[in-house]
Amino acid sequence: MNAHRHTPWWLSVLVLFLVAAPALADGFIVPSPLPDVPRPPNLAVRYHHVDVTIRNGVATTHIDQVFHNDFGRELEGTYIFPLPEDAAVSDFTMWLDGKPLTGRMLAKDEARRIYESYVRKRIDPALLEYVGRGMFQARVFPIPARGDKRIELSYSQVVPFDAGLYAYRYPLNTERFSSRPLEEVSVRVAIESPAPLKAIYSPTHEVDVQRKGETRATASYEQKGVKPDKDFHLYFGVSEKDFGLNLLACTPEVTEKAKGGADGFFLLMLAPKTGLEESRKLAKDITFVLDTSGSMAGEKIEQARDALKFALGNLNPGDRFNLIPFSGDVEPFRPELVPATPAAIKAARAFVEEIQARGGTNINDALLAALRQQAPRPGAPAMVVFLTDGLPTVGVTDVKQILANVEKARVGETRLFVFGVGDDVNTHLLDRLSGGNGGVSEYVRPGEDLEVKVSSFYTKIATPVLANLELDYGGAEAYDVYPKRLPDLFAGSQVLVFGRYRHSGRFDVTLKGSVGGNLRRFTYPADFVGEERGSGFIPRLWATRKVGTLLDEIRLHGQNKELVDEVTRLGLEYGIVTPYTSSLVEEDVRLDGGATGGFRRSQTTGAAAMPVPKADSARRGGAGYPGGGFGG
């Protein structure tokens, strides 16, 4: 008998969804099978309304969806939704008989036990649980026969900043799972900026843009009787200073959701001006290390060659570079770093054309060869970009020994950026390599275009403008700051910093960094006072960064009670769904023993989007590298 016949049909749908969707996808409900109906029909989506407020580069997104059960039977379902990896959910609401039911945070096992007892008693609960890698599920019961189920979700995120533009994205593409066209879909984005707004446009949908002065605007999209099949993208630019610094603060008096005593919370956003004159851009030393083992044969090696040629074509004057392909052996383009002259780049392109995929995977020797070539020069950041699709099979294969060898060979502040391709990579090794060496790790899933992913990433690290960053918060006395280690600042990118502060008031924040080998200081007055409207999301986003760092420690070094207890405490205190906490939505009913369910319709307990985060990762909003997410 074929094993796949026993695979739950809803799991097949989820797997298909994950494979088919190259990006985020909006929430949808998968009906659970019934004893006599193994594959209930998909639910229809009546309407899908999205209201977004973007203020100072931070977006708060509110989703209102109504699902309809055309089936003649009551159903239980799983509301599945992936969120942006830097998102913190502030509210999850399930409607019952025209009344909103919000959630409360419980330890994961307790939440599941209560939920299952409610289902047996036919009481209406919903359980929001952490699934991993940014996926969340909410178990919803009941979905009435030929009736509706309304769900609302709100979350906050820092809007990604790339090449001088803010890029907001809302996933609409899973509405193709609706059993019929939506009666109505709308997305409304209100933008408020401290600096004048420039271009506002959507490459994916026709939007109506209404400007309200220089610093405020609204972009709206609305349609009826459609099945949206692509994500909603909105881009906007703002006027810039050479190095712009914005700080948002929140004190416990500002929001009832803020925890942690009288000390405040802050979010600092730092970005360089786009189009800086060449004299302000730093030269760099960069070595590309490419896995050319047999498993890279075919499309992967072709895309890798194209990505290398793209990088070569985008080297800056003053850069030095080298190429190190490796399989069982290590075969560098040159024995040492060479200046990025037209002749050297031409020769390197010819060298890339001859790269073939064959042999084993000698990761240890390839990395040591790259690191030993680094000869620090003042003001020039040193980088190694390492791409592999497999496990170490030749030479030193012990992970601990490879890590020790790399640590010993690393020269100065060399940053190690890592690309893992496919499903067979050792993520533990790659994350340790990048996280322990000032870089980030990025993963290319099967079916993704390797050339596009690597080229896009390289574009964002191609032009460093400020190296070896340090921040001094003056009299505010900042602490518990994430990321722990600040990255270099690149043209067109931004650095996000979350932290706590002890003293409120107006203080100078000093940014220090190296420009062309010279130490530069930039001073900005900043208000560490929680007067910003809508700043209540900051404590939760800060907590997600701290949880992310703790989960990194657990993932890389194994569980221990102290770390698990701290993650659980933060999850319960700040309303964050983690591997150890869940959010339970329940009606105000009496439980066994006479205790009430504890529901308060006025409370707003939430859950934060917590993918299994990686410290100093490319997917972390706490870094100046591509991607958003959880800074550590």
KOLSEZA-477258 format. One record per residue (C-alpha): x, y, z. Coordinates in steps of 0.05 Angstrom, whole numbers, plus 5000, padded with zeros to 4 digits. Layout:
XYZ/...
This chain:
500050005000/502650694983/504751085044/502351735015/495151515019/495551615094/498052335089/492852815117/489953185058/490453855093/497853735103/498553615028/495054285015/499754625064/505954315032/503354514963/502255214988/509155265018/512455004955/508255404907/508556074942/515356394931/513756914983/509257045042/502056855036/495857115071/491856735122/487056195099/483055645134/484154915120/478054515143/479653905185/477253225157/470952905185/470352155198/465952065136/468552655096/476152605091/476653225045/471753765063/471054315011/475154955015/471855545050/469956155012/472556845031/466957355033/471157965043/478358145059/479858845085/486859085102/488259755137/495459955144/498660545180/505960685165/508961185213/516361345215/517960705177/513960245222/507559925195/501559695235/497159225193/490059045211/486658475174/479258335175/476957695139/470357335136/470456605114/464056235092/462655495100/458355265041/458354555068/452254295104/456254075165/459654445222/467254445213/473554545253/479154875215/486355105219/487555835203/494655835174/498656465163/505956635152/507857335175/513757795160/519557535201/520058195239/512758225257/509658255326/502258085331/498358555376/491358255368/488257605345/480657605348/475357085331/468157325327/462356935358/455057135352/457057835332/461757925391/469457955388/473457455429/480857635439/486257185466/490357075529/497356795531/498556125565/504055605568/503455185505/501354525537/496154855581/493155245522/492554605480/489454215538/484154755550/482654815475/481554065467/477054045529/472854615498/472154255432/469453645468/464454095504/462754465438/464955135466/467955625416/475555705424/481355865378/488455685393/494156085363/500555675362/507655745340/509255285281/516355505265/520155885210/514956445215/508955995205/503156035253/496755665260/490255815296/485655235308/478555505299/472055175322/466455175304/465555415232/457955365227/454554985171/452855475114/455256025161/460956525169/467056565213/470257255221/477557315241/481557945254/489157995261/493658595275/501158615273/506859115272/513259085232/519059535211/518159665136/524259405097/528659955069/532359795005/536060234955/533160864985/525960614983/521260345036/518059705010/511559495043/508758825023/502158495040/500857785019/494457674980/496257074937/492956514976/486056774961/486556294903/484855764956/477956084964/472455644936/469756244896/471656964880/471757454938/465857914944/470658474963/478058584975/481259244996/488059495020/488760195048/495660455068/496361115106/503461385107/506261905156/513562105151/517862605190/521162785123/517762985058/515062395018/517562284947/514961764898/509361294920/507460724874/505360004869/508259554814/502959014827/496259364835/492860004812/492660454873/489461124884/494561584918/492062184956/497262654985/495863075047/501563575049/508863375041/509262855096/502562485093/499162065040/494261495030/494660944977/488460524966/486559904926/479659604922/476359084878/470158634878/468857934851/476157734844/480957194867/487457574881/493457174856/499357624873/502057994933/500858734943/507159154940/507759894955/514160304950/515461004974/521561454983/523162025031/528062595031/534662415064/540562675103/547462365094/546261915154/539161955178/537561735249/530461665276/528861445347/521961235372/521061155446/515760845490/514960895566/510060475607/505561075617/504361115542/501260425534/498159915581/501559375541/508559595561/511759145613/518259105650/517659655703/518760395696/524360365644/522860555573/523660205506/526460485441/527160335367/532860685330/533160695254/539560885219/540260955144/545161295097/543161755041/542561414973/546961684917/552661874962/558562164924/563961654908/568761974959/563961765014/563761034993/568660555024/573160084985/572459355006/576258695003/571658134982/572757394968/567456954936/567856224958/563655764914/561955034925/562954674858/561853964883/557853474841/551253634875/551654344845/551354074774/546054324726/541854934738/544955104805/552055184779/549455584719/545856064765/551856104811/556356294753/551456834732/551257104803/558857134806/559057504740/553857994766/558158114828/564358214787/560758724744/558859124805/565559184840/567359894858/573860264842/578760134899/575959444915/580258824918/577358134904/578657394892/574656774872/575556104906/571655524875/572254874914/570154154913/574853634940/580454124924/581054874929/582655244864/583056004873/582856494815/589156834843/593656664902/591757324936/586857894932/587658314869/585359024852/578759074815/581659334750/578159234683/583458724663/582858324727/575258324723/575458084650/580157514669/575757334728/569657294683/573256814637/575356404698/568056364721/565856094653/570455494662/567755304730/564854594730/561154204784/564553554806/567553204866/566553264941/565753844990/571954095027/568854665066/574554725117/580254835067/576155315024/574555775082/581555755109/584255935040/579656535037/581056775108/588656715101/588457185041/585557745081/590658295095/587058855131/587859555102/585360175137/578160365122/576759765077/571759265105/573758545092/568458045070/567957315051/561657085013/561056335020/556055914980/554855164990/549354664978/551754085020/555353805080/562953755090/565053085060/572453175046/578253365092/576053615160/568653435169/567653535243/563454155254/566854375319/573654305287/571654715226/568955265270/575255265312/579655305250/575655875221/575956265287/583456175289/584556375216/579956985217/583857635208/581458275241/574058435230/572957995168/565457885157/563157205134/556657195094/553756505081/548856235029/545955545040/542755244977/537454704981/535354255038/541653855050/545954395083/548254375155/544654995180/547854925248/554754985217/552855555170/549255955223/555155885270/559956095215/556156725199/553656905268/560556825299/564057225246/560157865239/555957655179/549257355162/546656695135/541456655079/538056035052/535755894981/530055404979/529054894923/525755234865/528355924882/532756274832/539856254861/542456804815/536957284834/537657154908/545257224910/545457814862/540158184903/543958054967/550558274937/547458924912/545959094984/552858965012/556659214951/557659914977/559460005050/559260725074/560760675148/564560115183/565659895255/559360245281/558460445354/552660805387/552861215451/546161385481/548661915530/544562045592/538961575571/543160985597/541060465546/541459725562/538959045535/540459295465/539558865403/543258695360/548958595408/553858745353/552459285302/553759125228/557059575178/552460065143/551459985069/548660455017/541160365009/540359955073/538660105145/540659875214/535159755265/536759765340/531959585396/533359705469/531359945539/533160605573/533160825645/532361575640/527261975600/528862635567/532362945508/539462665500/544662665446/545761995410/552761945381/554261495322/561561315311/564460945252/570260905203/570161255136/576261145093/580360935153/578461565192/573961555254/567761985244/562562215295/555462415281/551162705337/543562705336/538762995389/533762465408/527562465452/527461875499/520262045517/514361605499/510262145465/509961815396/502961615376/502360865365/508960705399/505960145440/508559625391/515859765411/516059355476/513458745440/518258825382/523958915431/521758275467/521657885401/528958095390/530857845458/526957205449/530357115382/537157165414/535256665468/532356175417/538956235378/542656015440/537955435449/538355225376/545955285372/547955025441/542054605464/536454725514/537554905586/532355085638/534655795648/533955975575/527355615566/524555955629/526656635604/523556525535/517156285568/517056885615/517857385558/512657025517/507557065573/509257775594/509358085525/504157645491/509057295444/507656625413/514056215421/515655465419/513655475492/507455925493/500755955457/494956445455/488056185472/481756535449/475756325491/468756515508/467356755579/464756095606/465355715670/470355145670/470654525713/470954715786/467255365775/473055795751/471556265694/475356255629/478256925644/476157255579/475658015578/472958315514/476858955525/483558615532/488458595474/493158015484/497257845424/502357385394/508757585359/511157265296/517156855318/520556455264/526356045289/530956655287/538356685275/542757185311/545557725266/541757405209/540057685142/532957575161/533458015221/531158735224/536658865274/541958855221/543959305164/543558725116/537758515071/531458245101/527758415163/526558005224/529257875292/535558225314/540357925363/
